[in-house]
């Protein structure tokens, strides 16, 4: 059902629809697609889908990874995530994210240089009772963008 709803572009006049899509890991070929109500919750959809994927992943011969945006990573979905291998961005609204960023910035010599202007620091962490590896990235481009925003404000 397409209907008016929340718009990230702050355009309440636009109708909203959400497309759930699952693609293959070897080329991004769409495997399934489903149109959802524009007001459907990403968090709810990810929780339901990851729960359904657990049994399929257990039956597969090779390791499978669930790759999704940060809406996948919630405390409510943690029991499902414990059963899956996943790759996602950790949302900034989680308090532990800022703590990890501050820790990595406090040790500037421990960063791995990726290329001109980009560096990475890997942190082993246990969060939501799941052992994880978080990668903190820093780039000269994002630093300059942040400086401009601070100056603007």
Backbone bond lengths (Angstrom), bond angles and torsions (degrees), N, CA, C in turn:
res aa  C-N    CA-C-N  psi(-1)  N-CA   C-N-CA  omega(-1)  CA-C   N-CA-C  phi
1 X - - - 1.448 - - 1.530 107.67 -
2 X 1.290 115.59 119.30 1.462 121.23 176.81 1.527 107.36 -88.63
3 X 1.337 116.18 126.26 1.459 119.20 -179.68 1.520 110.34 -154.42
4 X 1.305 115.58 168.14 1.454 120.31 178.26 1.524 109.03 -64.51
5 X 1.319 115.38 144.56 1.458 119.19 -178.79 1.507 110.56 -167.96
6 X 1.324 116.66 -166.94 1.456 122.23 -178.70 1.523 110.65 -67.88
7 X 1.308 116.53 132.68 1.457 122.29 179.72 1.521 109.12 -120.13
8 X 1.341 116.72 125.14 1.462 120.45 177.44 1.527 111.14 -64.75
9 X 1.328 116.35 -22.01 1.460 120.75 178.63 1.528 111.95 -86.89
10 X 1.340 116.09 7.03 1.465 121.63 -179.07 1.517 111.21 57.51
11 X 1.340 114.91 43.28 1.457 121.86 178.25 1.529 108.82 -120.08
12 X 1.340 118.17 81.40 1.467 120.49 -177.61 1.530 113.00 -64.71
13 X 1.339 117.15 -12.27 1.458 120.26 179.64 1.531 112.37 -79.62
14 X 1.345 117.79 -13.25 1.456 121.32 -178.47 1.520 111.03 -88.61
15 X 1.335 115.25 139.03 1.458 119.39 175.47 1.523 108.66 -79.21
16 X 1.333 116.36 149.70 1.452 122.03 -174.21 1.525 110.76 -114.18
17 X 1.316 115.85 144.58 1.456 122.94 172.47 1.523 106.89 -146.29
18 X 1.328 117.77 148.69 1.458 120.51 178.38 1.523 107.70 -120.62
19 X 1.320 115.84 137.17 1.455 121.19 177.69 1.517 108.54 -112.06
20 X 1.315 115.99 118.16 1.454 121.51 174.72 1.521 106.36 -91.83
21 X 1.327 116.33 127.01 1.455 119.58 -178.37 1.517 109.66 -138.82
22 X 1.318 115.01 137.63 1.463 121.31 175.38 1.526 106.22 -118.90
23 X 1.350 115.61 131.80 1.458 120.52 -177.88 1.521 110.07 -122.03
24 X 1.321 115.77 160.69 1.460 120.49 179.03 1.517 109.90 -73.86
25 X 1.323 115.74 155.92 1.458 119.86 -179.60 1.514 111.68 -81.23
26 X 1.300 118.25 -11.11 1.461 121.81 -176.96 1.520 111.29 -110.14
27 X 1.300 116.06 59.30 1.455 120.01 175.40 1.514 114.20 127.12
28 X 1.316 117.76 -2.35 1.461 120.01 177.03 1.517 114.31 69.41
29 X 1.311 117.03 30.18 1.464 120.74 179.31 1.531 107.76 -75.49
30 X 1.340 118.03 126.24 1.469 119.74 -179.90 1.532 111.22 -61.49
31 X 1.333 115.31 129.73 1.461 121.26 178.12 1.524 111.14 -101.69
32 X 1.327 116.19 -43.61 1.459 120.62 175.77 1.519 108.69 -141.23
33 X 1.292 114.80 155.46 1.450 120.85 175.97 1.515 108.62 -147.92
34 X 1.293 115.99 144.58 1.454 119.85 -178.64 1.525 108.36 -148.13
35 X 1.312 116.49 128.44 1.461 120.71 175.99 1.523 108.30 -84.47
36 X 1.327 115.23 132.80 1.466 120.96 -178.56 1.515 110.22 -121.89
37 X 1.290 114.86 160.88 1.453 123.34 175.35 1.520 109.37 -51.62
38 X 1.299 117.38 138.26 1.454 121.76 -179.29 1.512 114.36 -61.67
39 X 1.318 116.82 -18.64 1.465 120.31 178.40 1.526 111.97 -102.18
40 X 1.340 117.85 11.47 1.466 120.99 177.71 1.528 108.89 -63.70
41 X 1.311 116.39 147.36 1.461 121.74 -179.10 1.528 110.27 -88.55
42 X 1.340 117.13 124.78 1.469 121.00 175.38 1.524 110.20 -55.92
43 X 1.329 115.80 -43.80 1.469 120.04 -177.49 1.519 111.20 -58.69
44 X 1.321 117.30 -45.00 1.464 121.47 -179.10 1.519 111.00 -66.42
45 X 1.328 117.09 -44.07 1.464 121.15 -179.45 1.526 110.49 -62.19
46 X 1.348 117.64 -45.71 1.467 120.66 179.75 1.532 111.40 -63.45
47 X 1.323 116.84 -39.99 1.466 119.87 -179.62 1.527 110.30 -63.68
48 X 1.322 116.90 -45.86 1.466 120.31 179.83 1.533 110.87 -63.21
49 X 1.333 116.64 -46.87 1.460 120.37 -175.73 1.525 111.79 -67.72
50 X 1.326 117.61 -41.84 1.465 118.65 -179.38 1.524 110.33 -65.40
51 X 1.332 117.99 -35.22 1.456 120.85 176.09 1.525 111.27 -62.07
52 X 1.330 116.87 -39.99 1.460 121.21 179.73 1.523 112.00 -71.42
53 X 1.320 116.89 -28.61 1.465 120.27 -177.88 1.529 113.45 -76.81
54 X 1.321 117.73 -21.25 1.465 120.81 -175.19 1.520 111.08 -54.72
55 X 1.322 118.03 -50.35 1.469 120.85 -177.84 1.524 111.24 -65.28
56 X 1.314 117.84 -39.43 1.469 120.89 178.41 1.519 110.93 -63.71
57 X 1.319 116.77 -41.91 1.458 120.66 -179.17 1.531 111.30 -67.52
58 X 1.334 116.92 -37.67 1.463 120.04 179.20 1.529 110.95 -63.49
59 X 1.314 116.85 -32.17 1.461 120.71 -177.38 1.533 112.43 -82.59
60 X 1.311 118.61 -13.00 1.465 120.34 -176.93 1.523 111.13 -79.27
61 X 1.324 116.42 150.47 1.459 122.25 -175.77 1.525 113.03 -75.87
62 X 1.303 117.90 -38.92 1.460 120.50 -176.22 1.527 109.40 -106.48
63 X 1.316 117.30 159.26 1.473 118.23 178.63 1.526 110.47 -59.69
64 X 1.297 115.47 139.51 1.464 122.58 177.11 1.512 107.96 -121.75
65 X 1.313 115.76 142.90 1.454 121.57 -179.65 1.515 109.30 -118.92
66 X 1.311 115.43 137.64 1.447 121.39 171.97 1.522 106.19 -93.93
67 X 1.315 116.59 119.54 1.465 121.69 -179.43 1.525 107.00 -115.36
68 X 1.331 115.39 123.57 1.459 119.02 -176.30 1.519 109.44 -151.83
69 X 1.344 115.63 169.76 1.462 118.27 177.76 1.526 109.86 -75.93
70 X 1.308 117.06 -178.19 1.469 121.89 -170.11 1.529 113.72 -65.87
71 X 1.312 118.78 -13.36 1.463 120.48 178.33 1.529 111.59 -66.76
72 X 1.330 117.69 -18.97 1.462 122.19 177.24 1.521 111.01 -65.82
73 X 1.339 116.58 -35.00 1.459 122.14 -169.60 1.528 110.99 -90.35
74 X 1.324 115.42 89.06 1.459 120.97 177.28 1.528 108.95 -131.69
75 X 1.313 116.01 158.92 1.462 119.89 178.98 1.528 110.60 -64.11
76 X 1.331 117.15 -36.15 1.467 120.45 179.02 1.529 111.52 -65.79
77 X 1.318 117.21 -30.12 1.466 121.22 -178.42 1.529 112.20 -90.74
78 X 1.323 117.93 -4.97 1.468 121.71 -177.38 1.527 113.92 -55.68
79 X 1.350 120.10 -40.65 1.473 118.20 177.93 1.533 112.65 -58.19
80 X 1.328 117.57 -36.67 1.471 120.93 176.72 1.521 110.65 -70.86
81 X 1.325 116.53 -41.75 1.460 120.38 -177.82 1.524 111.83 -64.60
82 X 1.325 117.48 -29.25 1.464 121.05 176.92 1.525 111.47 -60.38
83 X 1.328 116.49 -27.71 1.463 122.30 -175.91 1.530 112.64 -91.42
84 X 1.318 118.17 -9.00 1.458 122.51 -173.62 1.525 111.59 -120.63
85 X 1.320 116.16 155.64 1.460 121.04 165.07 1.525 105.05 -89.54
86 X 1.322 117.15 129.13 1.467 119.13 -175.75 1.518 110.68 -140.31
87 X 1.317 113.87 155.56 1.459 122.51 174.86 1.521 106.25 -131.73
88 X 1.324 115.67 125.57 1.462 119.73 179.64 1.519 109.70 -157.86
89 X 1.304 116.53 165.89 1.458 121.82 171.03 1.517 106.55 -87.52
90 X 1.318 116.75 136.19 1.458 120.82 179.48 1.527 108.01 -83.33
91 X 1.336 117.65 128.43 1.470 119.35 -176.81 1.526 112.57 -64.79
92 X 1.322 115.80 143.28 1.466 121.92 -177.81 1.518 113.48 -68.31
93 X 1.335 118.24 -16.35 1.463 119.40 -178.27 1.526 112.65 -79.67
94 X 1.330 117.75 0.56 1.457 121.56 175.27 1.527 107.85 -87.62
95 X 1.318 116.15 124.56 1.464 121.95 -174.18 1.528 112.05 -54.88
96 X 1.314 117.15 -38.60 1.471 121.41 -175.65 1.531 111.86 -63.26
97 X 1.320 117.86 -26.58 1.464 121.42 179.66 1.520 110.57 -60.12
98 X 1.333 116.71 -49.30 1.469 119.99 -179.52 1.521 111.62 -64.81
99 X 1.334 116.79 -35.40 1.468 119.96 177.69 1.526 110.67 -62.53
100 X 1.331 116.43 -44.40 1.466 121.08 -179.88 1.526 110.55 -65.55
101 X 1.315 116.98 -41.64 1.471 120.30 179.08 1.528 110.08 -61.82
102 X 1.327 117.00 -44.61 1.468 120.29 178.97 1.526 111.15 -62.51
103 X 1.334 117.55 -40.45 1.461 120.92 178.80 1.529 111.01 -62.87
104 X 1.320 116.43 -43.45 1.467 119.15 -177.98 1.522 111.26 -69.50
105 X 1.320 117.49 -36.00 1.469 120.30 178.17 1.525 111.43 -68.04
106 X 1.336 116.19 -28.03 1.465 120.49 179.80 1.524 112.12 -72.80
107 X 1.334 117.82 -13.83 1.472 121.94 179.61 1.532 109.21 -123.31
108 X 1.345 117.59 72.32 1.467 120.77 -173.82 1.529 114.35 -65.59
109 X 1.310 119.08 -19.71 1.470 120.92 -178.25 1.521 113.22 -81.49
110 X 1.329 117.10 -11.16 1.462 121.21 -176.61 1.526 113.93 -89.54
111 X 1.313 117.82 2.80 1.462 121.37 -176.05 1.531 110.54 -80.93
112 X 1.314 115.64 147.41 1.466 121.98 175.74 1.533 107.85 -99.36
113 X 1.319 116.65 126.47 1.453 120.45 179.31 1.524 109.22 -78.09
114 X 1.340 116.40 128.56 1.461 121.27 179.66 1.524 110.97 -93.72
115 X 1.310 116.04 -48.84 1.466 122.72 176.49 1.526 107.51 -164.54
116 X 1.310 117.55 -168.86 1.466 120.06 -178.97 1.528 110.37 -58.89
117 X 1.321 115.70 114.91 1.455 120.50 173.29 1.517 115.70 86.18
118 X 1.335 119.35 -0.67 1.465 120.37 179.94 1.524 110.62 -126.78
119 X 1.346 114.62 136.36 1.462 120.72 -179.73 1.521 109.00 -136.46
120 X 1.360 114.83 161.42 1.454 120.36 -179.42 1.526 110.04 -141.98
121 X 1.310 114.79 145.33 1.470 121.65 174.47 1.523 106.76 -130.25
122 X 1.336 116.81 129.75 1.458 121.97 179.46 1.518 109.46 -101.95
123 X 1.329 115.99 134.34 1.457 122.41 -178.14 1.524 108.43 -126.63
124 X 1.344 116.08 126.74 1.462 121.32 173.16 1.526 106.58 -84.36
125 X 1.317 116.77 129.82 1.460 120.58 -173.55 1.524 109.76 -146.39
126 X 1.318 116.39 154.73 1.460 121.25 169.26 1.516 106.42 -117.54
127 X 1.319 115.64 120.02 1.459 121.42 -177.97 1.517 107.95 -139.24
128 X 1.321 117.51 138.82 1.472 122.60 -172.79 1.527 110.71 53.79
129 X 1.332 117.44 32.82 1.470 123.92 -178.99 1.529 112.54 61.37
130 X 1.326 116.75 29.75 1.464 122.20 177.96 1.525 107.27 -124.31
131 X 1.328 117.67 123.88 1.464 120.49 174.77 1.521 107.47 -71.65
132 X 1.347 115.05 129.36 1.459 120.59 -174.09 1.518 111.14 -139.98
133 X 1.312 114.18 166.31 1.458 121.91 173.65 1.530 106.06 -124.19
134 X 1.337 115.84 113.39 1.455 121.36 179.03 1.520 108.37 -100.54
135 X 1.316 116.17 139.06 1.462 122.23 176.26 1.527 107.75 -111.67
136 X 1.308 116.00 121.35 1.461 121.90 176.23 1.520 106.51 -98.78
137 X 1.318 116.33 124.89 1.465 121.60 -177.46 1.519 110.31 -111.14
138 X 1.315 115.11 145.78 1.453 121.66 177.10 1.523 108.09 -137.18
139 X 1.313 115.20 137.01 1.464 118.48 176.95 1.524 109.51 -137.36
140 X 1.292 115.16 149.81 1.463 120.74 178.43 1.532 109.86 -62.49
141 X 1.328 116.81 -36.52 1.471 121.69 179.67 1.523 110.54 -62.01
142 X 1.341 117.55 -47.62 1.467 119.67 -179.20 1.527 110.94 -68.42
143 X 1.336 117.08 -33.32 1.465 120.37 177.31 1.524 110.25 -63.13
144 X 1.331 117.23 -45.85 1.466 120.94 179.44 1.527 111.05 -63.46
145 X 1.347 116.44 -38.60 1.467 120.91 178.76 1.534 109.89 -63.94
146 X 1.341 117.32 -40.28 1.462 121.38 179.02 1.526 110.89 -66.28
147 X 1.316 116.95 -40.93 1.469 120.85 178.64 1.525 110.23 -61.19
148 X 1.333 116.75 -43.03 1.467 120.19 178.40 1.520 111.49 -61.05
149 X 1.346 116.54 -41.01 1.460 119.99 -179.64 1.528 111.01 -65.79
150 X 1.333 116.11 -41.47 1.469 119.59 179.05 1.532 109.48 -63.97
151 X 1.330 116.72 -44.30 1.466 120.59 178.88 1.528 111.00 -61.75
152 X 1.320 116.32 -39.45 1.466 121.82 -179.52 1.527 110.71 -63.46
153 X 1.345 115.42 -40.78 1.470 119.04 -178.83 1.511 110.88 -75.50
